[in-house]
Amino acid sequence: MARRVVWIDSEPGSCKVEVEGIELEVPRNLTVKKALSMAGVSVGLAPGEGDVSAPCRTGGCYSCLVEMDGEPVRACITPVRDGASIRLYRENQPLLRIVHGPEPHMVGGKGTPWWVKGRRYVEVAIWAAGCNLRCPQCQNYHVTYDNASRPITPREAAVSLTAARIAYGVNRMAISGGEPTVNRRWLIEFFRELRRLNRDDKARLHLDSNGTLLTKDYIDELVEAGVTDIGVEPKGARVETFMKITGIRNRPLAQRYLETAWRALDYLISEYSDRVFVGVGIPYNRAFMMEEELWEIGERIASISRDVQVVVLDYFPTFRNRRLRRPSFEEMLRVKRILGDAGLRTVIVQTSIGHIGPNDELL
């Protein structure tokens, strides 16, 4: 075991730490994540990338846990301490995550089949903190940026959601966010625990995701863990639109995220349509997407599957983008017609008065 090194005479404005046996002098209040990088430890933006994964960078997802003086800390938001010893977890890393809920839903999410949506509870859901995107109009910002609530284990989350299933008499159990997929180990174990607690054939395990981190092997592992319903949300056909919606300013990263989401949709439908119900979400507001691009999105989805369920979300003013104007009911019906004309057969639109289904009925 490497020795812990403690310095007493650090200069004002700086401190000395040991990172994986490397002694560094760093500015005070530097994050542990930055100190790791200075020591040559690679920090990734996606699960499994780098020696440490820090996809959310706001502290809610707990993916970047490391040891500082023997205690688990979140590298992305924790400042270094003078004389601290920082170590990576080699094994037995705590599985923790901030989660909101559970709560019942009458319409569910992108991956909830349209025919079960209605005027009764059809699903119970939890929402996981942390996200790899920075959408200025984040519709769940109070969850996404929560880094102060008590984190829980996958087992605790699964027990809580199962209890809610029983209390509300439903069969569907979902996780949304934030972005659930940013902490892969926690999410996989959560679904495994949820399946252990719900072994009956009626139980449906639902993941709602932006899709930007869903690689093929990740999808395979989720299905193996018990997921039966997955909703993904490619935020646009063009990278410029994606950047405007998500707040991601690094164009190569935005391109990578957008194409990962589209590839995830293609892979899910081509490989798992017989085992997994797949839904697609499209965020819509004329402030960031014109009707021409809606047509492009519709054509691209239809080239994969004309019958896949598509849910259009009418993004409304909130968070840091309160200048948006919520699309009118009539505008959302026009959006629905555009996607239908592009070849899609199962389009649902979210409106100010509720969801309108494939047959233009209010769900």
C-alpha positions as CSV (number, residue, x, y, z in Angstrom):
1,M,0.0,0.0,0.0
2,A,1.3,3.4,-0.9
3,R,2.2,5.6,2.0
4,R,0.2,8.7,2.8
5,V,2.2,11.9,2.5
6,V,1.3,15.0,4.5
7,W,2.9,18.4,4.2
8,I,2.6,21.1,6.8
9,D,4.2,24.0,5.2
10,S,2.2,24.5,1.9
11,E,2.4,27.9,0.4
12,P,-0.6,30.2,0.7
13,G,-3.0,29.6,-2.2
14,S,-1.8,26.1,-2.9
15,C,-1.7,22.8,-1.2
16,K,0.0,19.5,-1.7
17,V,-1.7,16.2,-2.3
18,E,-0.8,12.6,-3.3
19,V,-2.7,11.1,-6.2
20,E,-2.1,7.4,-6.9
21,G,1.3,7.8,-5.4
22,I,2.2,10.9,-7.3
23,E,3.0,14.0,-5.2
24,L,1.5,17.3,-6.6
25,E,1.3,20.9,-5.5
26,V,-2.0,22.3,-6.7
27,P,-4.2,25.4,-6.2
28,R,-6.4,25.3,-3.2
29,N,-10.1,24.5,-3.9
30,L,-9.1,22.6,-7.1
31,T,-11.5,19.7,-7.7
32,V,-10.3,16.2,-7.2
33,K,-11.2,15.6,-10.8
34,K,-8.7,18.2,-12.0
35,A,-6.0,16.9,-9.6
36,L,-6.5,13.5,-11.1
37,S,-6.0,14.9,-14.6
38,M,-2.9,16.7,-13.5
39,A,-1.6,13.4,-12.2
40,G,-2.1,11.7,-15.5
41,V,-5.3,9.9,-14.6
42,S,-7.6,9.8,-17.6
43,V,-11.2,11.1,-16.9
44,G,-13.8,10.0,-19.4
45,L,-17.1,11.6,-20.5
46,A,-19.0,8.3,-20.9
47,P,-19.4,5.2,-18.8
48,G,-16.3,3.0,-19.1
49,E,-14.1,5.7,-20.6
50,G,-10.9,6.6,-18.8
51,D,-9.7,5.5,-15.4
52,V,-12.6,7.6,-13.9
53,S,-15.9,8.4,-15.6
54,A,-17.3,11.8,-15.0
55,P,-20.2,12.3,-17.4
56,C,-22.5,14.6,-15.5
57,R,-19.9,16.9,-13.9
58,T,-22.4,18.2,-11.4
59,G,-22.3,15.6,-8.7
60,G,-25.7,14.0,-9.0
61,C,-24.8,10.7,-10.8
62,Y,-22.0,9.6,-8.4
63,S,-20.1,7.9,-11.3
64,C,-16.8,9.6,-10.5
65,L,-16.4,8.3,-6.9
66,V,-12.8,8.0,-5.7
67,E,-11.3,7.7,-2.3
68,M,-9.9,10.7,-0.5
69,D,-8.2,9.8,2.8
70,G,-10.2,6.6,2.8
71,E,-13.6,8.1,2.2
72,P,-15.7,8.1,-1.0
73,V,-16.0,11.5,-2.6
74,R,-17.3,12.8,-5.9
75,A,-14.3,13.8,-7.9
76,C,-16.2,16.3,-10.1
77,I,-17.4,18.6,-7.2
78,T,-15.1,17.8,-4.2
79,P,-12.2,20.2,-3.6
80,V,-8.8,18.8,-2.6
81,R,-7.5,19.1,0.9
82,D,-4.0,19.9,1.9
83,G,-2.1,16.6,2.5
84,A,-4.9,14.5,1.1
85,S,-4.3,11.0,-0.3
86,I,-6.4,10.3,-3.4
87,R,-6.9,6.8,-4.7
88,L,-9.0,5.2,-7.5
89,Y,-11.4,2.4,-6.6
90,R,-9.9,-0.9,-7.9
91,E,-12.9,-2.9,-6.7
92,N,-15.9,-2.6,-4.4
93,Q,-16.7,0.9,-5.5
94,P,-19.9,2.1,-3.7
95,L,-23.0,2.1,-6.0
96,L,-24.8,5.3,-5.2
97,R,-27.1,7.7,-7.0
98,I,-29.4,10.6,-6.2
99,V,-32.9,9.6,-7.1
100,H,-36.3,11.4,-6.9
101,G,-39.6,9.7,-6.5
102,P,-41.2,7.2,-7.0
103,E,-44.4,8.8,-8.3
104,P,-47.3,7.5,-10.4
105,H,-47.9,8.5,-14.0
106,M,-50.9,8.4,-16.2
107,V,-49.1,8.8,-19.5
108,G,-45.6,7.5,-18.8
109,G,-42.7,8.4,-21.2
110,K,-41.3,7.8,-24.7
111,G,-41.2,4.1,-24.1
112,T,-44.7,3.7,-22.7
113,P,-47.0,2.1,-25.3
114,W,-49.6,4.7,-26.4
115,W,-52.5,2.3,-25.9
116,V,-52.0,2.1,-22.2
117,K,-51.8,5.9,-21.7
118,G,-55.0,7.2,-20.3
119,R,-56.9,8.7,-17.4
120,R,-55.6,6.3,-14.8
121,Y,-52.2,5.4,-13.4
122,V,-50.3,3.2,-15.8
123,E,-46.8,3.4,-14.4
124,V,-44.7,4.3,-11.4
125,A,-41.4,6.1,-12.0
126,I,-38.2,7.4,-10.4
127,W,-36.0,10.2,-11.8
128,A,-32.2,10.0,-11.5
129,A,-30.1,13.1,-11.0
130,G,-27.2,14.0,-13.3
131,C,-27.0,14.4,-17.1
132,N,-24.4,14.6,-19.7
133,L,-26.3,17.3,-21.6
134,R,-26.8,20.9,-20.7
135,C,-30.2,21.7,-22.2
136,P,-31.1,25.4,-21.4
137,Q,-34.8,24.5,-21.4
138,C,-34.3,21.3,-19.3
139,Q,-37.8,20.1,-18.5
140,N,-36.6,18.3,-15.3
141,Y,-33.9,20.7,-14.1
142,H,-34.8,20.4,-10.4
143,V,-33.9,16.7,-10.7
144,T,-31.0,17.0,-13.2
145,Y,-28.9,19.4,-11.1
146,D,-29.6,18.0,-7.6
147,N,-26.3,17.1,-6.0
148,A,-27.4,17.6,-2.4
149,S,-30.0,15.0,-1.7
150,R,-29.0,11.7,0.0
151,P,-27.9,9.1,-2.6
152,I,-29.3,5.6,-2.5
153,T,-28.2,2.2,-3.7
154,P,-29.7,0.3,-6.6
155,R,-31.4,-2.1,-4.1
156,E,-33.0,0.8,-2.3
157,A,-34.3,2.3,-5.5
158,A,-35.7,-1.1,-6.7
159,V,-37.4,-1.8,-3.4
160,S,-39.0,1.7,-3.4
161,L,-40.2,1.4,-6.9
162,T,-41.6,-2.1,-6.3
163,A,-43.5,-0.9,-3.3
164,A,-45.0,1.9,-5.4
165,R,-46.0,-0.6,-8.0
166,I,-48.0,-2.5,-5.4
167,A,-49.4,0.6,-3.9
168,Y,-50.8,1.9,-7.2
169,G,-51.7,-1.4,-8.7
170,V,-49.7,-1.0,-11.9
171,N,-47.3,-3.3,-13.8
172,R,-45.0,-0.7,-15.4
173,M,-41.9,0.6,-13.5
174,A,-39.7,3.3,-15.1
175,I,-36.6,5.3,-14.6
176,S,-36.0,8.6,-16.2
177,G,-34.0,11.7,-15.4
178,G,-31.8,13.6,-15.7
179,E,-30.1,10.9,-17.7
180,P,-30.2,7.4,-16.1
181,T,-27.5,6.0,-18.3
182,V,-24.6,8.2,-17.1
183,N,-23.9,5.8,-14.2
184,R,-23.8,2.4,-16.0
185,R,-22.9,0.2,-13.0
186,W,-25.6,1.6,-10.8
187,L,-28.3,1.4,-13.6
188,I,-27.5,-2.2,-14.5
189,E,-27.6,-3.3,-10.9
190,F,-30.8,-1.4,-10.4
191,F,-32.6,-3.3,-13.2
192,R,-31.2,-6.6,-12.0
193,E,-32.6,-5.9,-8.5
194,L,-35.9,-4.7,-9.9
195,R,-36.2,-7.9,-11.9
196,R,-35.4,-10.1,-8.9
197,L,-38.2,-8.3,-7.0
198,N,-40.7,-8.5,-9.9
199,R,-40.4,-12.0,-11.5
200,D,-44.0,-12.1,-12.8
201,D,-44.7,-12.0,-16.5
202,K,-46.8,-8.8,-16.2
203,A,-43.9,-6.7,-14.9
204,R,-42.5,-4.2,-17.4
205,L,-39.2,-2.5,-16.7
206,H,-38.9,0.8,-18.6
207,L,-35.9,3.0,-19.3
208,D,-36.3,6.5,-20.7
209,S,-33.0,7.9,-22.1
210,N,-31.6,10.6,-24.4
211,G,-29.8,7.7,-26.1
212,T,-26.5,9.6,-26.3
213,L,-24.5,7.0,-24.3
214,L,-26.4,3.8,-25.4
215,T,-23.7,1.8,-27.2
216,K,-24.5,-1.6,-28.5
217,D,-22.9,-3.4,-25.6
218,Y,-24.7,-1.2,-23.1
219,I,-28.0,-2.0,-24.7
220,D,-27.2,-5.7,-24.6
221,E,-26.4,-5.5,-20.9
222,L,-29.6,-3.6,-20.2
223,V,-31.7,-6.2,-21.9
224,E,-29.9,-9.0,-20.2
225,A,-30.6,-7.2,-16.9
226,G,-34.3,-7.3,-17.5
227,V,-35.3,-4.1,-19.4
228,T,-38.4,-4.6,-21.5
229,D,-39.2,-1.1,-22.7
230,I,-36.8,1.6,-23.9
231,G,-37.4,5.1,-25.0
232,V,-34.7,7.1,-26.8
233,E,-34.6,10.7,-27.9
234,P,-32.4,11.8,-30.8
235,K,-32.6,15.5,-30.4
236,G,-32.6,16.5,-34.0
237,A,-31.4,15.4,-37.5
238,R,-28.7,18.1,-37.7
239,V,-25.8,18.6,-35.3
240,E,-26.5,22.4,-35.2
241,T,-30.0,21.7,-33.9
242,F,-28.6,19.2,-31.4
243,M,-26.2,21.8,-30.1
244,K,-28.9,24.4,-29.7
245,I,-31.2,22.1,-27.8
246,T,-28.6,20.5,-25.6
247,G,-26.2,23.3,-24.8
248,I,-23.3,21.2,-25.9
249,R,-20.8,23.6,-27.6
250,N,-18.1,21.1,-28.6
251,R,-19.2,20.2,-32.1
252,P,-17.3,16.8,-32.3
253,L,-18.8,15.8,-29.0
254,A,-22.3,16.9,-30.1
255,Q,-21.9,14.9,-33.3
256,R,-20.8,11.9,-31.4
257,Y,-23.7,12.1,-29.0
258,L,-26.3,12.6,-31.7
259,E,-25.1,9.7,-33.9
260,T,-24.9,7.4,-30.8
261,A,-28.6,8.1,-30.2
262,W,-29.5,7.4,-33.8
263,R,-27.4,4.2,-33.8
264,A,-29.0,3.1,-30.6
265,L,-32.5,3.4,-32.1
266,D,-31.4,1.5,-35.2
267,Y,-29.8,-1.3,-33.1
268,L,-32.8,-1.6,-30.7
269,I,-35.2,-2.0,-33.6
270,S,-33.1,-4.3,-35.7
271,E,-31.9,-6.6,-32.8
272,Y,-34.6,-6.4,-30.1
273,S,-37.9,-5.4,-31.6
274,D,-39.2,-8.9,-30.7
275,R,-38.2,-8.6,-27.0
276,V,-38.2,-4.8,-26.2
277,F,-40.9,-2.2,-26.8
278,V,-39.1,0.8,-28.4
279,G,-40.3,4.3,-28.3
280,V,-38.8,7.5,-29.9
281,G,-39.0,11.0,-28.5
282,I,-38.7,14.2,-30.5
283,P,-38.3,17.5,-28.7
284,Y,-40.1,20.2,-30.6
285,N,-40.2,24.0,-30.4
286,R,-40.0,26.3,-33.4
287,A,-37.3,28.2,-31.6
288,F,-34.8,25.4,-32.3
289,M,-36.5,23.2,-35.0
290,M,-38.3,24.1,-38.2
291,E,-40.8,22.0,-40.0
292,E,-38.2,21.1,-42.7
293,E,-36.1,19.3,-40.1
294,L,-39.1,17.6,-38.6
295,W,-39.6,16.0,-42.0
296,E,-36.0,14.9,-42.1
297,I,-36.4,13.4,-38.6
298,G,-39.6,11.6,-39.7
299,E,-37.9,10.2,-42.8
300,R,-34.9,9.0,-40.9
301,I,-37.1,7.2,-38.3
302,A,-39.3,5.8,-41.0
303,S,-36.2,4.4,-42.8
304,I,-35.6,2.3,-39.6
305,S,-39.2,1.5,-38.9
306,R,-42.5,3.0,-40.0
307,D,-44.4,1.5,-37.1
308,V,-42.2,2.5,-34.2
309,Q,-43.9,4.7,-31.6
310,V,-42.9,8.3,-31.9
311,V,-43.8,10.8,-29.2
312,V,-43.3,14.5,-29.9
313,L,-42.7,16.6,-26.8
314,D,-43.8,20.2,-26.9
315,Y,-40.9,21.9,-25.1
316,F,-42.1,24.8,-22.9
317,P,-40.3,27.7,-21.3
318,T,-38.5,26.7,-18.1
319,F,-35.0,26.7,-16.4
320,R,-32.6,29.1,-18.3
321,N,-34.8,29.4,-21.4
322,R,-37.9,31.1,-20.3
323,R,-38.3,33.0,-23.5
324,L,-39.6,30.0,-25.3
325,R,-43.3,30.1,-26.3
326,R,-45.0,26.7,-25.8
327,P,-46.3,25.4,-29.2
328,S,-50.1,25.8,-29.5
329,F,-52.4,22.8,-29.8
330,E,-53.0,23.5,-33.5
331,E,-49.2,23.7,-34.1
332,M,-48.7,20.3,-32.5
333,L,-51.4,18.8,-34.7
334,R,-49.6,20.2,-37.7
335,V,-46.3,18.6,-36.4
336,K,-48.2,15.3,-36.1
337,R,-49.4,15.5,-39.8
338,I,-45.9,16.3,-41.0
339,L,-44.4,13.2,-39.4
340,G,-47.3,11.1,-40.7
341,D,-46.7,12.4,-44.2
342,A,-43.0,11.5,-43.8
343,G,-44.0,7.9,-43.4
344,L,-44.6,7.3,-39.7
345,R,-47.7,5.4,-38.7
346,T,-47.7,5.7,-34.9
347,V,-47.2,9.4,-33.8
348,I,-48.3,10.8,-30.5
349,V,-48.0,14.5,-29.7
350,Q,-47.8,16.1,-26.3
351,T,-50.0,19.2,-26.1
352,S,-51.1,21.7,-23.5
353,I,-54.4,19.8,-23.1
354,G,-52.9,16.3,-23.1
355,H,-51.5,13.6,-25.4
356,I,-53.1,13.1,-28.8
357,G,-52.8,9.6,-30.1
358,P,-52.4,8.0,-33.5
359,N,-56.1,8.2,-34.3
360,D,-56.2,11.9,-33.2
361,E,-57.9,10.9,-29.9
362,L,-57.1,12.5,-26.6
363,L,-55.3,9.9,-24.5
